[in-house]
Amino acid sequence: MPRRDSVAGEGTLPGIPPNAPRGETTNGGPDREGRQAESRDNDDGNGDIAAGNSTARVGEEIVEPSIEDLVEEAEINLDAPCANLPLLRAQELKIIGRCVTFLGETTVEGERVLLHYEGVVAMITKDTVMLLQVRRYTKEDFLKYQEMIEAEKRDEHKKDDHQELHGEMDRNGNGSAHAGNEEMMNFHAASEATSNDDVHHDMHIVDCNILAAQETRENAGMPEPDPPLTRQNRLLGTRTMGPVPFMTFSRRRIHNVVFGHDPQNSLYSIFQNPSRRYFDMQCLRMFVRRYLVHTSQGNNPRKINLRPFIEWRCNCKGIADDLLVNVAKQELAYLIKTEREMAKAAERLANNRRNFFHTYQPTHRLFRATGILFLTRIPAQTFSLAILEMLVSLLLLGFSAYSFATAPPILIYGYVKDYTFSVTFAGIVSLLASGMTAFHSLRMRIPLTFSIHTALRLVAATVAIALDTMALVMIGGAVSYSHILGYLFRLAQESAELCYYYALHNCTGFGEICGPDNMSPICMQHKCPSNRTTTCTQPLTATLIRIFIPFIAISMVLVALFMIDHLLHYRLLQASRLLMARM
């Protein structure tokens, strides 16, 4: 009978009581659902962990068939395929009977310690995992162990085909060559391949904490057991040790789970040593569970029967029919119960998540209406962007008013006035668009709908981009040589303002020297003849550039900001879809 010792840092919890024939474990941790994988051999492709025999849904009341009825309807045949097995959809159950290695988290003397563990999965529930034949390694010893395994694999590759085949049979635990061995190996390979492909990629995210460990001697020939205190200290320590017959782990504190090197079938050889009877029964139940799970999920393509599979895996012939049938029925009932608990835990987790999404209230009062979206930081980012858009829009309007008010009255004022309206209008629309964005950032909420706030924000931001781009193009053209020259030609025909400008800056002409014989309209020889040899190109161009370049820069910034506004709106849609999918 295995002795029970507590190894956990979360409280003293029993491991596997001697009167628990199905390997049930007790735990005190919170409900945590492990991630699930999609089975390639299962027609149910959605990968949800739902009870195959439980049809409970949110908002619906569907009566579940009782476990007793399902077990009674199932046909447990020893020398024929089992029929009417209820579908066990929980993908975690597929790793029963597989060797796994992982990092187990525990607390030793108040410090968090991670140690490597290797063992065979005897049972997995919604909270715990029970392993058989467990070995514990320190980091250094585990690296040496991996190097030894790699060296063995390299040696196997050097063997010829016959030796390689023989080695493969040994690795799969095929202790003797009999007529059914080939089919047994095919069943073993098919089910393990599915488990390795599906479950491995999910289990490495599930956390676990060591809850309890049991230790017993494997055979009567082992030395006398250590005193209880010595064994407890060894279990609670951090040294390499093992094998320990039974250990139970909390799934919340297991990290980096991968499949290990499955032991040979000769390791089990059940019912050959009376002192190992309890351990042998756990091995028998483990492989009965594995057979039922994989047969239920359609991972037994060759329809291997229960008796030959158990005799092959447990390396034992002549197991009593009544014992096998009773164990199979007990384990089927236990698997159905476990799967329903997993489904209920998943449903509770989904309901809690849904309630959290709907009832979450941000601590920041300004974003109280955004709910769970506040945690994505999109409302705060959008609001900050809106404030920046507002400031830049005000800067554009302020600079437009300043330029209009301070423009030199001679020549420059009229040219600036032609572009002031378009710049001012673009600034006003940008200011309104930033206000719409700010208001929407405070009102956005899951579920995201196409509301009036969303429509106004999209339309205003798009119009602002269009008008700011138009202003950018117009102001860019305003400082070009052709536009300035055209304005001067038009002004020369309408008034004598050019003469005053020439006299003020002691220059004449634009882009050319106005001599006595130059009759160009902008030389104004007929109104204000002059012998000046300096053109007004440089002072006039410098003044206009000094006025218009800030408009160009501010308009470019506004276009970029409103493009980012649209990008944040797109991110909002993506985040909304992801959150709704998790609800």
C-alpha positions as CSV (number, residue, x, y, z in Angstrom):
1,M,0.0,0.0,0.0
2,P,1.6,3.3,-1.0
3,R,2.3,5.8,1.7
4,R,0.9,9.3,1.2
5,D,3.1,12.3,1.7
6,S,2.4,15.9,1.0
7,V,4.7,17.8,-1.3
8,A,2.7,20.8,-2.1
9,G,3.1,24.4,-1.1
10,E,-0.6,25.0,-1.3
11,G,-1.7,22.9,1.6
12,T,-1.7,19.3,2.6
13,L,-3.9,17.3,0.3
14,P,-4.2,13.6,0.0
15,G,-2.9,11.9,-3.1
16,I,-4.5,8.6,-4.1
17,P,-6.3,6.9,-1.2
18,P,-6.0,3.1,-1.1
19,N,-9.7,2.7,-1.5
20,A,-9.9,4.7,-4.8
21,P,-9.9,2.0,-7.4
22,R,-10.3,4.4,-10.3
23,G,-7.3,6.5,-9.4
24,E,-9.5,9.4,-8.2
25,T,-7.6,12.3,-6.6
26,T,-8.7,15.1,-4.4
27,N,-7.7,18.7,-4.8
28,G,-8.3,22.1,-3.4
29,G,-7.2,24.3,-6.2
30,P,-9.5,26.6,-8.3
31,D,-11.2,25.3,-11.4
32,R,-8.9,25.6,-14.3
33,E,-9.5,24.2,-17.8
34,G,-6.6,23.0,-19.8
35,R,-6.4,23.9,-23.4
36,Q,-7.6,21.4,-25.9
37,A,-6.5,20.2,-29.3
38,E,-8.3,19.3,-32.5
39,S,-8.3,15.6,-33.2
40,R,-7.4,14.5,-36.7
41,D,-9.4,11.3,-36.3
42,N,-12.5,12.9,-34.8
43,D,-15.3,14.3,-37.0
44,D,-15.8,17.1,-34.4
45,G,-13.4,19.6,-35.9
46,N,-14.2,22.5,-33.6
47,G,-11.8,21.4,-30.9
48,D,-14.1,22.3,-28.0
49,I,-13.8,20.4,-24.8
50,A,-17.4,19.4,-24.3
51,A,-18.8,16.3,-22.8
52,G,-19.5,13.8,-25.4
53,N,-22.4,12.7,-23.3
54,S,-23.4,16.1,-22.1
55,T,-25.4,18.4,-24.3
56,A,-25.8,21.3,-21.8
57,R,-25.8,24.7,-23.5
58,V,-26.2,28.3,-22.2
59,G,-29.9,29.2,-21.9
60,E,-31.1,25.7,-22.7
61,E,-32.3,22.9,-20.4
62,I,-31.4,19.6,-21.9
63,V,-31.5,16.5,-19.8
64,E,-28.3,14.5,-19.7
65,P,-28.5,10.8,-19.9
66,S,-27.4,9.3,-16.6
67,I,-23.9,7.8,-16.4
68,E,-25.4,4.5,-15.3
69,D,-27.6,4.3,-18.4
70,L,-24.7,5.1,-20.7
71,V,-22.5,2.4,-19.1
72,E,-25.4,0.0,-19.3
73,E,-25.9,0.7,-23.0
74,A,-22.2,0.2,-23.8
75,E,-21.2,-3.2,-24.9
76,I,-17.9,-4.2,-23.2
77,N,-16.6,-7.1,-25.2
78,L,-13.3,-8.7,-24.5
79,D,-12.7,-10.7,-27.7
80,A,-14.9,-8.5,-30.0
81,P,-15.0,-4.8,-30.7
82,C,-16.7,-2.8,-28.0
83,A,-19.9,-1.1,-29.2
84,N,-22.1,1.7,-28.2
85,L,-19.4,3.5,-26.4
86,P,-20.3,7.1,-25.5
87,L,-18.2,9.7,-27.3
88,L,-15.5,11.1,-25.0
89,R,-14.5,14.4,-26.7
90,A,-12.2,15.8,-24.1
91,Q,-8.8,15.8,-25.9
92,E,-6.8,15.8,-22.7
93,L,-7.9,12.2,-22.0
94,K,-6.0,11.0,-25.1
95,I,-2.7,11.3,-23.3
96,I,-3.6,8.7,-20.7
97,G,-1.0,5.9,-20.9
98,R,1.6,8.2,-22.5
99,C,5.0,9.1,-21.0
100,V,5.4,12.9,-20.5
101,T,8.0,15.2,-19.2
102,F,7.4,18.7,-17.8
103,L,8.6,21.4,-15.5
104,G,6.7,21.1,-12.2
105,E,6.4,24.1,-10.0
106,T,6.5,23.7,-6.2
107,T,7.6,25.6,-3.1
108,V,10.5,24.5,-1.0
109,E,11.4,26.4,2.1
110,G,9.4,29.4,0.9
111,E,11.1,29.5,-2.5
112,R,9.6,28.7,-5.9
113,V,11.4,25.8,-7.5
114,L,11.1,24.3,-10.9
115,L,12.1,20.6,-11.3
116,H,11.8,18.3,-14.3
117,Y,9.4,15.3,-13.9
118,E,8.9,12.3,-16.1
119,G,6.2,9.7,-15.8
120,V,3.3,7.9,-17.4
121,V,-0.1,9.7,-17.3
122,A,-2.5,7.4,-15.4
123,M,-5.4,9.9,-15.3
124,I,-6.2,13.5,-16.0
125,T,-9.1,15.5,-14.5
126,K,-10.1,19.1,-14.8
127,D,-7.7,20.1,-12.1
128,T,-5.1,17.4,-11.7
129,V,-2.8,14.9,-13.5
130,M,-1.8,11.6,-11.9
131,L,1.5,10.0,-13.1
132,L,2.8,6.5,-12.5
133,Q,6.5,5.6,-12.2
134,V,7.6,9.2,-11.7
135,R,11.2,10.3,-11.8
136,R,12.3,13.8,-10.7
137,Y,15.4,15.5,-12.1
138,T,17.3,18.6,-11.4
139,K,18.2,20.8,-14.4
140,E,21.7,19.5,-14.7
141,D,20.6,15.8,-14.3
142,F,17.8,16.3,-16.8
143,L,20.3,17.6,-19.4
144,K,22.5,14.6,-18.8
145,Y,19.4,12.3,-19.2
146,Q,18.5,13.9,-22.5
147,E,22.0,13.5,-23.8
148,M,21.9,9.8,-22.9
149,I,18.6,9.4,-24.8
150,E,20.0,11.2,-27.8
151,A,23.1,9.0,-27.7
152,E,20.9,5.9,-27.6
153,K,18.9,7.1,-30.6
154,R,22.1,7.7,-32.6
155,D,23.3,4.2,-31.8
156,E,20.0,2.8,-33.0
157,H,20.3,4.6,-36.4
158,K,23.5,2.7,-37.0
159,K,21.9,-0.7,-36.8
160,D,20.8,-2.6,-39.8
161,D,17.1,-2.9,-40.8
162,H,16.6,-6.1,-38.8
163,Q,18.1,-4.7,-35.6
164,E,16.3,-1.4,-36.1
165,L,13.0,-3.2,-36.4
166,H,13.8,-5.2,-33.3
167,G,14.8,-2.0,-31.5
168,E,11.5,-0.3,-32.5
169,M,9.6,-3.2,-31.2
170,D,11.5,-3.0,-27.9
171,R,10.8,0.7,-27.6
172,N,7.1,0.1,-28.1
173,G,7.2,-2.5,-25.4
174,N,6.6,-5.5,-27.5
175,G,8.1,-8.1,-25.2
176,S,7.2,-11.2,-27.2
177,A,6.3,-11.8,-30.9
178,H,2.8,-13.3,-31.1
179,A,0.2,-13.3,-33.8
180,G,-1.6,-10.1,-32.6
181,N,1.5,-7.9,-32.0
182,E,1.5,-6.2,-35.4
183,E,-2.0,-5.0,-34.9
184,M,-1.3,-4.0,-31.3
185,M,1.6,-1.9,-32.5
186,N,-0.5,-0.3,-35.2
187,F,-3.2,0.6,-32.6
188,H,-0.5,2.0,-30.4
189,A,1.2,4.0,-33.1
190,A,-2.0,5.4,-34.5
191,S,-3.3,6.5,-31.1
192,E,0.0,7.9,-30.0
193,A,0.5,9.8,-33.2
194,T,-2.8,11.5,-32.8
195,S,-2.0,12.3,-29.2
196,N,1.4,13.6,-30.1
197,D,0.1,15.8,-32.9
198,D,-2.9,17.1,-31.0
199,V,-2.4,17.2,-27.3
200,H,1.3,18.1,-27.2
201,H,0.7,21.6,-28.7
202,D,-1.9,22.4,-26.1
203,M,-0.6,20.9,-22.9
204,H,2.6,23.0,-22.8
205,I,0.5,26.0,-21.9
206,V,-1.3,24.4,-18.9
207,D,0.1,25.2,-15.5
208,C,0.3,22.9,-12.6
209,N,1.4,22.5,-9.0
210,I,2.5,19.4,-7.2
211,L,-0.2,18.3,-4.8
212,A,0.8,15.0,-3.5
213,A,3.1,12.1,-3.9
214,Q,3.0,8.5,-2.9
215,E,6.0,6.1,-2.6
216,T,6.1,2.4,-2.4
217,R,8.6,-0.3,-3.1
218,E,8.3,-1.9,-6.5
219,N,9.1,-5.4,-5.3
220,A,9.8,-7.3,-2.2
221,G,13.5,-7.4,-3.0
222,M,14.0,-3.7,-2.5
223,P,15.8,-2.5,0.7
224,E,13.9,-1.7,3.7
225,P,12.0,1.7,3.4
226,D,13.5,4.8,4.9
227,P,12.0,6.2,8.1
228,P,9.0,8.3,7.3
229,L,10.8,11.6,8.1
230,T,13.6,10.7,5.7
231,R,11.3,9.8,2.9
232,Q,9.2,13.0,3.4
233,N,12.3,15.1,3.3
234,R,13.5,13.4,0.1
235,L,10.1,14.0,-1.5
236,L,10.1,17.6,-0.4
237,G,13.6,18.3,-1.5
238,T,15.1,19.4,-4.8
239,R,17.3,16.5,-5.6
240,T,17.0,13.9,-8.4
241,M,15.0,10.9,-7.2
242,G,12.8,8.1,-8.4
243,P,11.0,6.2,-9.5
244,V,8.1,7.1,-7.3
245,P,5.1,4.9,-8.0
246,F,2.4,7.6,-7.8
247,M,2.4,11.4,-7.9
248,T,-0.4,13.8,-8.4
249,F,0.1,17.3,-9.9
250,S,-2.2,20.3,-10.2
251,R,-2.6,21.4,-13.8
252,R,-2.2,25.0,-12.9
253,R,1.5,24.7,-12.3
254,I,2.8,22.4,-15.0
255,H,5.0,24.0,-17.7
256,N,6.5,22.9,-21.0
257,V,4.8,19.5,-21.3
258,V,6.2,17.2,-24.0
259,F,6.0,13.5,-24.7
260,G,8.8,11.4,-23.3
261,H,10.3,8.0,-23.9
262,D,7.6,5.4,-23.3
263,P,8.8,2.6,-21.1
264,Q,8.8,-1.0,-22.2
265,N,5.8,-3.2,-21.6
266,S,8.0,-5.4,-19.4
267,L,8.0,-2.6,-16.8
268,Y,4.4,-3.3,-16.1
269,S,4.1,-7.2,-16.1
270,I,1.2,-7.0,-13.8
271,F,-0.1,-9.5,-11.3
272,Q,3.3,-11.3,-11.0
273,N,4.3,-9.9,-7.6
274,P,1.7,-9.8,-4.8
275,S,3.4,-6.8,-3.1
276,R,2.8,-4.8,-6.2
277,R,-0.9,-5.5,-6.5
278,Y,-2.1,-2.0,-5.9
279,F,0.4,-0.6,-8.5
280,D,-0.6,-3.4,-10.9
281,M,-4.3,-2.5,-10.6
282,Q,-3.5,1.2,-11.4
283,C,-1.6,0.1,-14.5
284,L,-4.5,-2.1,-15.6
285,R,-7.0,0.7,-15.0
286,M,-4.7,3.2,-16.9
287,F,-4.6,1.1,-20.1
288,V,-8.3,0.3,-19.9
289,R,-8.9,4.0,-19.8
290,R,-6.6,4.5,-22.7
291,Y,-8.4,1.8,-24.7
292,L,-11.8,3.2,-24.0
293,V,-10.9,6.8,-24.8
294,H,-9.2,6.0,-28.1
295,T,-11.8,3.5,-29.2
296,S,-14.6,6.0,-28.3
297,Q,-12.8,8.8,-30.3
298,G,-12.3,6.5,-33.4
299,N,-8.5,6.1,-32.9
300,N,-8.7,2.3,-33.2
301,P,-8.9,1.8,-36.9
302,R,-8.1,-1.9,-36.8
303,K,-10.8,-2.6,-34.2
304,I,-8.4,-4.1,-31.8
305,N,-10.2,-6.0,-29.0
306,L,-9.9,-5.1,-25.3
307,R,-8.3,-8.4,-24.1
308,P,-5.4,-8.6,-26.6
309,F,-4.6,-5.0,-26.1
310,I,-4.5,-5.2,-22.3
311,E,-2.5,-8.5,-22.4
312,W,0.0,-6.9,-24.7
313,R,0.4,-3.6,-22.9
314,C,0.3,-5.0,-19.4
315,N,2.5,-8.0,-20.4
316,C,0.1,-10.4,-18.7
317,K,-2.0,-13.2,-20.0
318,G,-5.0,-14.9,-18.4
319,I,-6.6,-11.9,-16.8
320,A,-10.0,-12.9,-15.5
321,D,-12.9,-12.0,-17.7
322,D,-15.0,-10.6,-14.7
323,L,-12.1,-8.4,-13.6
324,L,-11.6,-6.9,-17.1
325,V,-15.3,-6.3,-17.6
326,N,-15.8,-4.8,-14.1
327,V,-12.8,-2.5,-14.5
328,A,-13.9,-1.4,-17.9
329,K,-17.3,-0.5,-16.7
330,Q,-15.9,1.3,-13.7
331,E,-13.4,3.3,-15.8
332,L,-16.0,4.1,-18.4
333,A,-18.3,5.6,-15.7
334,Y,-15.3,7.5,-14.2
335,L,-14.3,8.8,-17.7
336,I,-17.8,10.0,-18.4
337,K,-18.0,11.7,-15.0
338,T,-14.6,13.3,-15.5
339,E,-15.4,14.6,-19.0
340,R,-18.7,16.1,-17.7
341,E,-16.8,17.8,-15.0
342,M,-14.4,19.2,-17.6
343,A,-17.3,20.4,-19.7
344,K,-18.9,22.1,-16.7
345,A,-15.6,23.7,-15.7
346,A,-15.3,25.0,-19.3
347,E,-18.8,26.3,-19.2
348,R,-18.2,28.0,-15.9
349,L,-15.1,29.5,-17.2
350,A,-16.9,30.7,-20.4
351,N,-19.7,32.2,-18.3
352,N,-17.3,33.9,-15.9
353,R,-15.4,35.3,-18.9
354,R,-18.7,36.5,-20.5
355,N,-19.8,38.1,-17.2
356,F,-16.5,39.7,-16.8
357,F,-16.6,41.2,-20.3
358,H,-20.1,42.6,-19.7
359,T,-19.7,43.9,-16.2
360,Y,-16.2,45.1,-16.1
361,Q,-16.0,48.8,-15.2
362,P,-12.7,50.7,-15.8
363,T,-11.3,52.5,-12.8
364,H,-10.8,55.7,-14.9
365,R,-14.0,57.6,-14.8
366,L,-13.5,59.2,-18.2
367,F,-13.6,55.8,-19.8
368,R,-16.3,54.2,-17.6
369,A,-18.6,53.6,-20.6
370,T,-16.0,51.6,-22.6
371,G,-16.1,48.5,-20.4
372,I,-13.8,45.7,-21.2
373,L,-12.4,47.6,-24.3
374,F,-10.5,49.8,-21.8
375,L,-8.1,46.9,-21.2
376,T,-7.1,46.9,-24.8
377,R,-5.9,50.5,-24.4
378,I,-7.6,51.4,-27.7
379,P,-10.1,53.9,-26.1
380,A,-7.2,55.7,-24.3
381,Q,-5.0,55.7,-27.4
382,T,-7.9,57.0,-29.6
383,F,-8.7,59.7,-27.1
384,S,-5.0,60.8,-26.9
385,L,-4.9,60.8,-30.7
386,A,-8.1,63.0,-30.8
387,I,-6.6,65.5,-28.4
388,L,-3.5,65.7,-30.6
389,E,-5.6,66.1,-33.7
390,M,-7.5,68.9,-31.9
391,L,-4.4,70.7,-30.9
392,V,-2.9,70.5,-34.4
393,S,-6.2,71.7,-35.9
394,L,-6.2,74.7,-33.5
395,L,-2.6,75.3,-34.5
396,L,-3.6,75.4,-38.1
397,L,-6.5,77.8,-37.5
398,G,-4.4,80.0,-35.2
399,F,-1.5,80.2,-37.7
400,S,-4.0,80.9,-40.5
401,A,-5.5,83.8,-38.6
402,Y,-2.0,85.1,-37.6
403,S,-0.7,85.0,-41.1
404,F,-3.7,86.7,-42.5
405,A,-3.5,89.4,-39.8
406,T,0.2,90.1,-40.0
407,A,0.8,89.7,-43.8
408,P,2.4,92.8,-45.3
409,P,-0.3,95.0,-46.9
410,I,1.6,95.6,-50.0
411,L,1.5,92.7,-52.5
412,I,1.7,89.9,-49.9
413,Y,-1.7,90.4,-48.2
414,G,-3.7,89.9,-51.4
415,Y,-1.8,86.7,-52.3
416,V,-2.2,85.2,-48.8
417,K,-5.9,86.1,-48.8
418,D,-6.5,83.9,-51.8
419,Y,-5.6,80.8,-49.9
420,T,-6.8,81.6,-46.4
421,F,-10.4,80.4,-46.8
422,S,-9.4,76.8,-48.0
423,V,-6.9,76.5,-45.1
424,T,-9.4,77.8,-42.6
425,F,-12.2,75.5,-43.8
426,A,-9.9,72.5,-43.6
427,G,-8.9,73.5,-40.1
428,I,-12.5,73.8,-38.9
429,V,-13.4,70.4,-40.4
430,S,-10.3,68.8,-38.8
431,L,-11.3,70.3,-35.5
432,L,-14.8,68.8,-35.8
433,A,-13.4,65.5,-36.8
434,S,-11.1,65.4,-33.8
435,G,-14.1,66.1,-31.6
436,M,-16.0,63.2,-33.2
437,T,-13.1,60.9,-32.6
438,A,-12.8,62.0,-28.9
439,F,-16.5,61.5,-28.3
440,H,-16.4,58.0,-30.0
441,S,-13.4,57.0,-27.9
442,L,-15.5,57.6,-24.7
443,R,-18.6,55.8,-26.0
444,M,-17.2,52.7,-27.8
445,R,-18.2,49.4,-26.2
446,I,-18.6,45.7,-26.8
447,P,-20.6,44.6,-28.8
448,L,-19.4,47.0,-31.3
449,T,-22.2,48.3,-33.6
450,F,-22.4,50.7,-36.5
451,S,-23.9,53.5,-34.4
452,I,-24.3,57.2,-35.2
453,H,-21.0,57.9,-33.3
454,T,-19.1,55.4,-35.5
455,A,-20.6,56.8,-38.7
456,L,-19.9,60.4,-37.7
457,R,-16.3,59.6,-36.8
458,L,-15.7,57.7,-40.1
459,V,-17.2,60.4,-42.3
460,A,-15.6,63.3,-40.4
461,A,-12.1,61.7,-40.5
462,T,-12.4,60.9,-44.2
463,V,-13.6,64.4,-45.1
464,A,-10.8,65.9,-42.9
465,I,-8.2,63.8,-44.8
466,A,-9.6,65.0,-48.1
467,L,-9.7,68.7,-47.2
468,D,-6.3,68.7,-45.5
469,T,-4.9,67.0,-48.6
470,M,-6.5,69.6,-50.8
471,A,-5.1,72.4,-48.7
472,L,-1.7,70.7,-48.8
473,V,-1.8,70.6,-52.6
474,M,-3.0,74.2,-52.9
475,I,-0.4,75.6,-50.5
476,G,2.3,73.6,-52.2
477,G,1.4,75.2,-55.5
478,A,1.2,78.7,-53.9
479,V,5.0,78.8,-53.4
480,S,5.8,77.6,-56.9
481,Y,7.4,80.0,-59.4
482,S,4.5,79.8,-61.9
483,H,1.8,80.7,-59.4
484,I,3.7,83.7,-58.1
485,L,4.5,85.0,-61.6
486,G,0.9,84.6,-62.6
487,Y,-0.2,86.6,-59.6
488,L,2.3,89.4,-60.4
489,F,1.1,89.6,-64.0
490,R,-2.5,89.9,-62.9
491,L,-1.7,92.5,-60.3
492,A,0.4,94.6,-62.7
493,Q,-2.7,94.9,-65.0
494,E,-5.0,95.9,-62.1
495,S,-3.1,98.4,-60.0
496,A,0.2,100.1,-59.3
497,E,0.9,98.1,-56.2
498,L,4.0,96.6,-57.7
499,C,5.5,100.0,-58.0
500,Y,5.2,100.5,-54.3
501,Y,6.7,97.1,-53.6
502,Y,9.6,97.8,-55.9
503,A,10.3,101.1,-54.3
504,L,10.0,99.6,-50.7
505,H,12.5,96.9,-51.4
506,N,14.7,98.8,-53.9
507,C,14.2,96.1,-56.6
508,T,12.3,95.5,-59.7
509,G,11.0,92.5,-61.7
510,F,10.6,88.9,-60.8
511,G,12.8,86.2,-62.3
512,E,14.4,88.8,-64.8
513,I,16.1,92.1,-64.7
514,C,13.9,95.0,-65.8
515,G,16.1,97.3,-67.8
516,P,15.0,100.5,-69.6
517,D,14.2,98.6,-72.7
518,N,12.3,95.7,-71.0
519,M,8.6,96.1,-71.7
520,S,7.4,93.2,-69.6
521,P,4.2,94.0,-67.7
522,I,5.7,93.2,-64.3
523,C,8.6,95.7,-64.9
524,M,6.0,98.5,-64.8
525,Q,8.2,100.8,-67.0
526,H,5.1,102.7,-68.1
527,K,4.1,103.6,-64.6
528,C,7.3,103.6,-62.5
529,P,10.4,103.5,-64.8
530,S,13.5,102.5,-62.9
531,N,17.2,101.8,-63.5
532,R,17.5,99.2,-60.7
533,T,19.5,96.1,-61.5
534,T,18.3,93.9,-58.6
535,T,15.3,91.6,-59.0
536,C,12.6,91.1,-56.4
537,T,12.7,87.3,-56.7
538,Q,14.6,86.5,-53.5
539,P,12.7,88.8,-51.0
540,L,9.3,88.0,-52.5
541,T,9.9,84.2,-52.6
542,A,11.4,84.2,-49.1
543,T,8.4,86.1,-47.6
544,L,5.8,83.7,-49.2
545,I,7.7,80.6,-48.2
546,R,8.0,81.8,-44.6
547,I,4.2,82.2,-44.6
548,F,3.1,79.1,-46.4
549,I,5.6,76.4,-45.3
550,P,4.0,76.1,-41.8
551,F,0.7,75.5,-43.5
552,I,2.2,72.7,-45.6
553,A,3.8,71.1,-42.5
554,I,0.7,71.3,-40.4
555,S,-1.5,69.9,-43.2
556,M,0.8,67.0,-43.6
557,V,0.7,66.2,-39.9
558,L,-3.1,66.4,-39.9
559,V,-3.3,64.0,-42.8
560,A,-1.0,61.5,-41.0
561,L,-3.0,61.8,-37.8
562,F,-6.3,61.1,-39.4
563,M,-4.8,58.1,-41.2
564,I,-3.8,56.8,-37.8
565,D,-7.3,57.5,-36.7
566,H,-8.6,55.1,-39.3
567,L,-6.0,52.6,-38.4
568,L,-7.1,52.7,-34.7
569,H,-10.7,52.3,-35.9
570,Y,-9.6,49.1,-37.7
571,R,-7.7,47.9,-34.7
572,L,-10.9,48.5,-32.7
573,L,-12.9,46.3,-35.1
574,Q,-10.2,43.5,-34.8
575,A,-10.2,43.7,-31.0
576,S,-14.0,43.6,-30.9
577,R,-14.1,40.5,-33.0
578,L,-11.4,38.8,-30.8
579,L,-13.2,39.7,-27.6
580,M,-16.6,38.6,-29.0
581,A,-15.1,35.3,-30.1
582,R,-13.8,34.7,-26.5
583,M,-17.3,35.4,-25.1
